[in-house]
Amino acid sequence: MGIAAGALLTAAVVLPSSIAAWLSTDRPDIAARIAPWDARAATNAAAALRADPRSPEVRNLVSKALARDLTVTTAIELRAADAAASGRQTEAAWLFQLSDRLSRRSLPTRLWLIQDAVDRGDVEGALRNFDIALRTSTDAPLILYPVLAKAAADPGLTVPLVRTLDRPSDWRLMFLEWTLANSADLASVARVVDRMHDRTFVTANGVDQHLIERLVTARNFGPALLLHRTFRPGDGIVADPAFVDVSARYPFGWGLVSETSLGAERSLGPTLSYHAAAAQSGQVAAQLLGLVPGRYGLATRTAAFTTGEAPYWSIVCAQAGGTELVRLDQPVAVGREAAAGFMVPAGCPAQWLTLSVRPGADTSQSGAIAWVAVNAR
């Protein structure tokens, strides 16, 4: 009889607790009534009300939870929110700090600690809690990525933000990818990426290249040039002038058209081979330059010439409706060179260097170019 009574007593506790655990997600109010001794059930019921933490119902459930278990962080947070809303800031701070000591995974506590650090001007403390929140909560990115992206616009936060992003984490790449897709201020993001010391992380994940492409598409050439020169410091005025370096990627490297009827490609030699079917014409190669105002020379050499008319090089200011600065025909004879001078005016922050096949040809066109160069004069 004693064993049976003990079994019944155990069932009287375990069965309601099991049912309460099952209901705690969808119906926490019922779970709290079924298992009134369960601190987490009471806490879940209080949180599910989504009411003012000062409301009698929330206060009652929180008190029940804390009377049974003083380590339930959600209950502590609700009591802290009650204290903060009631003007008891010292008590609220103590409770949030207690929650922080109990668990680093609580997002509400982390958000309060971030705001508290910001209010005190503690940038490093705020960013440290940003890092913890983004490492421990799947809900944090939706809230914190926009805040971090906005912080990037403040030059005074560049250095501490760079230090945070330089530390390996699971979230830093996702944050940078989010900014590429969502931020309207990519110039500020470029300033931060430009200052990062972990260059391997940036280049291995293509962050610099994707950011440059987005900036150029938006015709924001200054930050794009800054990143290019930081991550490709060895490039000259023309990247890959002899067509051998496939790592020099568009737009500050060659962008080549690759179609059956019209295109260009790197070939053995090394050379840049071009081709166009009869009646086909247009641009087959391009890259972006960052020439400052001044006098320059454009030069090229022919490696092979097979059929049709010779193509031509041109340099055009990159902004919308930009002026053509120079046009140079590719020589027909093998081994011949050609050159032309030009001037870059003020207000022309970047320039497109392009190779185009002439229109209107009745026969196919093909040939190869040994090199192209731009030099200051």
Secondary structure, DSSP 8 states (H G I E B T S, - for coil): -HHHHHHHHHHHHHHHHHHHHHHTTT-HHHHHHH-TT-HHHHHHHHHHT---TTSHHHHHHHHHHHHH-TT-HHHHHHHHHHHHHTT-HHHHHHHHHHHHHH-S--HHHHHHHHHHHHHTT-HHHHHHHHHHHHHH-SSHHHHHHHHHHHHTT-GGGHHHHHHHHHS--SSHHHHHHHHHHH-S-HHHHHHHHHH-S-HHHHHHTTHHHHHHHHHHHTT-HHHHHHHHHHH-TT--SSSSTTS--TTSBTTSSBEE-B-SSEEEEEETTTEEEEEE-TT--EEEEEEEE---SEEEEEEEEEEEEEES---EEEEEESSTT--EEEEEE--SSTT-EEEEEEEE-TT---EEEEEEE-S--SS-EEEEEEEEEEEE-
